[in-house]
Amino acid sequence: MTADIRIQKIKQLIIDRLNLKISIDDIQDDSALFLPVEDKGLGLDSVDALELAVGIMNTFDVEVTDDDMHIFEYVNTIDNFIAEKLELAS
C-alpha cells in the first residue's frame, strides 16, 4: 500500500468513525486532531482517539496499545505509526 493510499484511508477512517460532516479534502496531512476547529484542528477528544484506535486496528490490522495514544497528534503521526507497524510485520 502506498503512502498516498494509506493517508486517504486514514482520513476516510477519521470521517467515518467519528461521523464528521466534512470531506477528505478538508483534512490536511498535518491537521492537528485535538486542536479546536477554529484553530484549524479537528476538535477531537480522548473518546474519539479510542474510536480511531479501534478503527485503525480493524482497517490496517495493526495493534494500538495505551502506550501508542501519542500517535493521535496529527494525521501524519498516525500514518507514520501505521507504516512502521506494517513494515515490521512484513
Backbone as CSV, one residue per row, in Angstrom:
resi,resn,N_x,N_y,N_z,CA_x,CA_y,CA_z,C_x,C_y,C_z
1,MET,0.853,-1.180,0.000,0.000,0.000,0.000,0.893,1.236,0.000
2,THR,0.630,2.151,-0.913,1.434,3.374,-0.989,1.043,4.333,0.132
3,ALA,1.940,5.270,0.403,1.682,6.258,1.455,0.450,7.098,1.134
4,ASP,0.276,7.469,-0.144,-0.883,8.284,-0.524,-2.201,7.551,-0.267
5,ILE,-2.241,6.281,-0.617,-3.452,5.487,-0.383,-3.703,5.335,1.109
6,ARG,-2.630,5.100,1.867,-2.760,4.936,3.319,-3.294,6.218,3.956
7,ILE,-2.769,7.374,3.556,-3.237,8.669,4.098,-4.709,8.877,3.778
8,GLN,-5.117,8.561,2.555,-6.531,8.722,2.178,-7.417,7.807,3.023
9,LYS,-6.948,6.579,3.267,-7.723,5.647,4.104,-7.829,6.164,5.538
10,ILE,-6.755,6.747,6.050,-6.770,7.299,7.408,-7.778,8.447,7.493
11,LYS,-7.745,9.344,6.528,-8.669,10.475,6.526,-10.117,9.990,6.433
12,GLN,-10.360,9.012,5.569,-11.722,8.481,5.442,-12.145,7.784,6.722
13,LEU,-11.211,7.096,7.366,-11.477,6.436,8.642,-11.874,7.469,9.698
14,ILE,-11.156,8.574,9.754,-11.481,9.639,10.707,-12.901,10.145,10.465
15,ILE,-13.223,10.403,9.229,-14.561,10.910,8.887,-15.646,9.895,9.230
16,ASP,-15.438,8.644,8.820,-16.464,7.613,9.010,-16.648,7.232,10.473
17,ARG,-15.553,6.972,11.180,-15.658,6.504,12.568,-16.211,7.579,13.500
18,LEU,-15.954,8.845,13.158,-16.371,9.929,14.047,-17.577,10.690,13.522
19,ASN,-18.157,10.190,12.426,-19.343,10.806,11.834,-19.171,12.305,11.599
20,LEU,-18.013,12.681,11.054,-17.749,14.087,10.781,-18.440,14.492,9.482
21,LYS,-18.913,15.692,9.436,-19.604,16.216,8.258,-18.638,17.046,7.408
22,ILE,-17.521,16.433,7.056,-16.505,17.077,6.229,-16.065,16.090,5.154
23,SER,-15.261,16.568,4.212,-14.740,15.686,3.172,-13.259,15.430,3.412
24,ILE,-12.732,14.473,2.696,-11.301,14.156,2.809,-10.461,15.398,2.523
25,ASP,-10.889,16.205,1.580,-10.143,17.410,1.201,-10.080,18.443,2.330
26,ASP,-10.975,18.340,3.300,-10.975,19.266,4.437,-9.931,18.906,5.487
27,ILE,-9.339,17.727,5.368,-8.342,17.267,6.332,-6.971,17.309,5.665
28,GLN,-6.069,18.073,6.265,-4.696,18.152,5.761,-3.853,17.055,6.408
29,ASP,-2.764,16.694,5.758,-1.879,15.670,6.323,-1.310,16.094,7.670
30,ASP,-1.158,17.405,7.872,-0.625,17.906,9.135,-1.717,18.508,10.026
31,SER,-2.971,18.122,9.788,-4.065,18.590,10.642,-3.888,18.061,12.058
32,ALA,-3.966,18.961,13.012,-3.888,18.579,14.420,-5.247,18.035,14.842
33,LEU,-5.247,16.862,15.425,-6.511,16.203,15.733,-7.225,16.811,16.937
34,PHE,-6.483,17.273,17.938,-7.112,17.735,19.163,-7.287,19.249,19.260
35,LEU,-6.681,19.997,18.347,-6.900,21.444,18.359,-8.347,21.739,17.992
36,PRO,-8.911,22.800,18.550,-10.280,23.180,18.172,-10.360,23.520,16.681
37,VAL,-11.537,23.362,16.126,-11.764,23.634,14.709,-11.375,25.072,14.361
38,GLU,-11.699,26.009,15.236,-11.374,27.408,14.960,-9.869,27.655,14.901
39,ASP,-9.079,26.732,15.447,-7.615,26.809,15.380,-7.057,25.889,14.296
40,LYS,-7.907,25.519,13.342,-7.556,24.672,12.200,-7.253,23.230,12.587
41,GLY,-7.815,22.796,13.691,-7.720,21.408,14.089,-9.025,20.699,13.805
42,LEU,-9.121,19.446,14.243,-10.350,18.679,14.036,-11.229,18.635,15.273
43,GLY,-10.733,19.132,16.412,-11.543,19.229,17.613,-11.892,17.897,18.257
44,LEU,-11.014,16.907,18.128,-11.296,15.590,18.693,-11.016,15.567,20.191
45,ASP,-11.545,14.537,20.856,-11.280,14.340,22.281,-10.776,12.916,22.507
46,SER,-10.562,12.551,23.764,-9.968,11.249,24.078,-10.872,10.084,23.671
47,VAL,-12.177,10.258,23.736,-13.092,9.201,23.295,-12.950,8.987,21.790
48,ASP,-12.785,10.079,21.053,-12.562,9.979,19.613,-11.274,9.216,19.311
49,ALA,-10.234,9.457,20.102,-8.960,8.757,19.898,-9.137,7.251,20.092
50,LEU,-9.917,6.866,21.089,-10.173,5.438,21.312,-10.939,4.832,20.137
51,GLU,-11.892,5.565,19.615,-12.666,5.113,18.461,-11.752,4.960,17.239
52,LEU,-10.848,5.897,17.060,-9.895,5.801,15.956,-8.940,4.618,16.137
53,ALA,-8.528,4.371,17.373,-7.634,3.234,17.625,-8.289,1.930,17.193
54,VAL,-9.553,1.758,17.519,-10.290,0.557,17.104,-10.380,0.504,15.580
55,GLY,-10.663,1.638,14.958,-10.751,1.691,13.507,-9.432,1.354,12.834
56,ILE,-8.333,1.828,13.385,-7.007,1.531,12.830,-6.705,0.046,12.948
57,MET,-7.020,-0.525,14.100,-6.775,-1.959,14.284,-7.588,-2.779,13.292
58,ASN,-8.828,-2.398,13.065,-9.693,-3.136,12.145,-9.316,-2.920,10.681
59,THR,-8.946,-1.700,10.328,-8.670,-1.360,8.931,-7.282,-1.790,8.481
60,PHE,-6.288,-1.572,9.329,-4.901,-1.815,8.930,-4.296,-3.061,9.574
61,ASP,-5.040,-3.720,10.454,-4.582,-4.934,11.118,-3.269,-4.716,11.875
62,VAL,-3.208,-3.587,12.595,-2.072,-3.299,13.467,-2.600,-3.043,14.871
63,GLU,-1.811,-3.411,15.851,-2.229,-3.226,17.240,-1.896,-1.818,17.715
64,VAL,-2.853,-1.194,18.393,-2.664,0.120,19.002,-2.901,-0.062,20.489
65,THR,-1.859,0.156,21.289,-1.964,-0.018,22.737,-2.141,1.336,23.426
66,ASP,-2.364,1.299,24.726,-2.471,2.542,25.507,-1.202,3.381,25.372
67,ASP,-0.058,2.726,25.257,1.217,3.439,25.123,1.365,4.130,23.770
68,ASP,0.513,3.780,22.822,0.590,4.344,21.475,-0.326,5.548,21.264
69,MET,-1.017,6.000,22.287,-2.006,7.065,22.117,-1.382,8.380,21.643
70,HIS,-0.071,8.534,21.768,0.608,9.738,21.287,0.518,9.882,19.768
71,ILE,0.179,8.832,19.069,0.118,8.887,17.600,-1.020,9.763,17.107
72,PHE,-1.951,10.092,17.959,-3.132,10.848,17.539,-2.938,12.359,17.597
73,GLU,-1.705,12.804,17.423,-1.437,14.243,17.405,-1.821,14.853,16.052
74,TYR,-1.367,14.237,14.986,-1.625,14.702,13.615,-1.977,13.516,12.738
75,VAL,-2.547,13.770,11.581,-2.796,12.707,10.606,-1.471,12.043,10.238
76,ASN,-0.415,12.853,10.067,0.904,12.314,9.712,1.458,11.359,10.759
77,THR,1.228,11.650,12.043,1.765,10.772,13.074,1.042,9.426,13.071
78,ILE,-0.231,9.433,12.739,-0.967,8.176,12.594,-0.391,7.387,11.422
79,ASP,-0.167,8.075,10.310,0.377,7.419,9.122,1.756,6.831,9.396
80,ASN,2.620,7.584,10.048,3.963,7.082,10.363,3.900,5.839,11.238
81,PHE,3.018,5.857,12.216,2.846,4.709,13.114,2.416,3.475,12.324
82,ILE,1.408,3.638,11.484,0.907,2.502,10.699,1.983,1.994,9.756
83,ALA,2.696,2.892,9.093,3.755,2.488,8.167,4.832,1.672,8.886
84,GLU,5.225,2.122,10.083,6.227,1.381,10.859,5.728,0.005,11.251
85,LYS,4.491,-0.065,11.717,3.918,-1.349,12.124,3.813,-2.314,10.937
86,LEU,3.378,-1.799,9.785,3.252,-2.653,8.596,4.610,-3.123,8.104
87,GLU,5.619,-2.238,8.223,6.967,-2.624,7.800,7.538,-3.702,8.718
88,LEU,7.312,-3.583,10.002,7.785,-4.594,10.953,7.105,-5.939,10.729
89,ALA,5.847,-5.892,10.301,5.094,-7.124,10.101,5.497,-7.863,8.814
90,SER,6.118,-7.133,7.883,6.461,-7.791,6.606,7.830,-8.425,6.605
